[in-house]
Amino acid sequence: MTIEPKLIAGGQHSDERGILSFINDFELNEIRRLYTIEHSNTQTVRAWQGHRFEQKWLLVVQGSFKVVLVKPDNWENPNEELPPIVFLLSANKFEILYIPGGYANGFKALEPHSKMILFSDFTVEQSSNDDYRFDQSKWFNWNIL
């Protein structure tokens, strides 16, 4: 059974007291750690980092990001023509992108000072033993919207 990336939708409720944002379908039972990444500009690209087994969940809390995924066919020497899967994530649309193990990801802020929270089901040590890096120019032209 192949597990695919997916968006986990959230929602909002607003009244005179303010706004309550929620993602009730996001289960935290697999989470081992979390961290944040903030891009101060829209030129920085973080790509490509992949994990054969580690799962991640991304939540944009400020600004917006373009997140691109590929599924390497060979972790040591992947095909140069793998099709990218593009997601546009925004703090204005409260949702989480689930990235199952088996994918490489890259991302770029679409607005200055964009920030996201990343959740992982691996410890730092486990993650470092499942870490694959590829050149950022592989698979996707980061200069296009």
C-alpha positions as CSV (number, residue, x, y, z in Angstrom):
1,M,0.0,0.0,0.0
2,T,1.5,3.3,-1.1
3,I,0.8,6.3,1.1
4,E,0.5,9.6,-0.7
5,P,1.0,13.2,0.5
6,K,-2.2,15.0,1.5
7,L,-3.5,18.2,2.8
8,I,-5.3,18.0,6.2
9,A,-7.9,20.7,6.2
10,G,-8.6,23.0,9.1
11,G,-11.2,25.6,9.8
12,Q,-12.0,28.7,11.7
13,H,-14.6,30.1,14.0
14,S,-14.9,33.8,14.6
15,D,-17.0,35.9,16.8
16,E,-16.7,39.1,18.9
17,R,-14.0,37.5,21.0
18,G,-11.6,36.8,18.1
19,I,-10.7,33.9,15.8
20,L,-10.3,30.3,16.7
21,S,-8.4,28.2,14.1
22,F,-8.4,24.4,14.3
23,I,-7.3,21.3,12.5
24,N,-9.3,18.6,14.3
25,D,-8.3,15.8,11.9
26,F,-4.6,16.2,12.7
27,E,-3.6,13.4,15.2
28,L,-0.5,14.0,17.3
29,N,0.0,10.5,18.5
30,E,3.0,9.8,16.1
31,I,4.8,13.1,16.7
32,R,8.2,12.9,18.3
33,R,9.4,16.5,17.8
34,L,8.7,19.9,16.2
35,Y,10.7,22.8,15.0
36,T,10.1,26.0,13.0
37,I,11.7,27.4,9.9
38,E,11.4,31.1,8.9
39,H,12.6,32.6,5.6
40,S,13.2,36.3,5.8
41,N,13.2,36.7,2.0
42,T,11.6,35.1,-1.0
43,Q,14.9,34.1,-2.7
44,T,16.0,31.4,-0.3
45,V,15.3,27.8,-1.5
46,R,15.7,24.8,0.9
47,A,15.9,21.8,-1.4
48,W,16.2,18.8,-1.6
49,Q,16.0,16.8,1.6
50,G,14.4,13.4,1.6
51,H,13.6,10.6,4.0
52,R,12.8,7.0,3.1
53,F,10.9,6.4,6.3
54,E,10.5,9.6,8.3
55,Q,7.1,11.3,8.1
56,K,6.6,15.1,8.3
57,W,3.7,17.5,8.7
58,L,4.0,21.1,7.7
59,L,1.9,24.0,9.1
60,V,2.4,27.5,7.8
61,V,1.8,30.0,10.6
62,Q,2.9,33.2,8.9
63,G,3.1,34.2,5.2
64,S,3.1,31.5,2.6
65,F,5.4,28.8,1.0
66,K,5.6,26.8,-2.2
67,V,6.4,23.2,-1.1
68,V,7.5,20.7,-3.8
69,L,7.7,17.0,-3.4
70,V,9.2,14.2,-5.5
71,K,9.2,10.5,-4.9
72,P,12.8,9.2,-5.7
73,D,12.9,6.0,-7.6
74,N,16.4,5.3,-6.4
75,W,17.8,7.0,-3.3
76,E,21.4,6.8,-4.4
77,N,21.0,7.9,-8.0
78,P,17.4,9.1,-8.7
79,N,15.9,9.7,-12.1
80,E,16.4,13.3,-13.3
81,E,12.9,13.4,-14.7
82,L,10.8,12.7,-11.7
83,P,7.5,14.6,-11.7
84,P,7.2,17.2,-9.0
85,I,4.1,17.6,-6.8
86,V,3.5,21.3,-6.0
87,F,1.6,22.7,-3.0
88,L,1.0,26.3,-2.1
89,L,0.5,26.7,1.6
90,S,-0.6,29.8,3.4
91,A,-1.2,30.9,6.9
92,N,-4.5,32.3,5.7
93,K,-5.7,28.8,4.9
94,F,-5.2,26.8,8.1
95,E,-4.2,23.3,6.8
96,I,-1.4,20.9,7.3
97,L,0.6,19.1,4.5
98,Y,1.3,15.5,5.4
99,I,4.5,14.1,3.8
100,P,4.9,10.4,4.2
101,G,8.2,8.6,4.2
102,G,9.6,8.0,0.7
103,Y,9.6,11.6,-0.5
104,A,12.1,14.4,-1.0
105,N,10.9,17.9,-0.3
106,G,11.9,21.5,-1.0
107,F,10.4,24.8,-0.3
108,K,10.6,28.5,-0.8
109,A,8.8,31.4,0.9
110,L,6.4,33.4,-1.3
111,E,6.3,36.3,1.2
112,P,9.1,37.8,3.3
113,H,9.2,36.5,6.9
114,S,7.1,33.4,6.2
115,K,7.3,30.8,8.9
116,M,6.2,27.2,9.3
117,I,6.1,24.6,12.0
118,L,7.3,21.2,11.0
119,F,6.3,18.1,13.0
120,S,8.3,14.8,12.7
121,D,7.7,11.2,13.9
122,F,11.5,10.7,14.2
123,T,14.0,11.9,16.8
124,V,16.9,14.0,15.5
125,E,19.2,11.0,15.6
126,Q,16.8,8.8,13.7
127,S,16.2,11.5,11.1
128,S,20.0,12.0,10.5
129,N,20.3,8.3,9.8
130,D,17.5,8.6,7.2
131,D,18.6,11.8,5.5
132,Y,19.2,12.1,1.8
133,R,20.3,15.4,0.1
134,F,20.0,16.4,-3.5
135,D,21.0,19.5,-5.5
136,Q,18.3,22.2,-5.5
137,S,18.4,22.5,-9.3
138,K,17.2,18.9,-9.7
139,W,13.5,18.3,-10.6
140,F,12.1,21.8,-10.3
141,N,12.7,25.4,-11.5
142,W,12.3,27.4,-8.3
143,N,12.1,30.7,-10.2
144,I,8.6,30.0,-11.5
145,L,5.4,30.6,-9.5
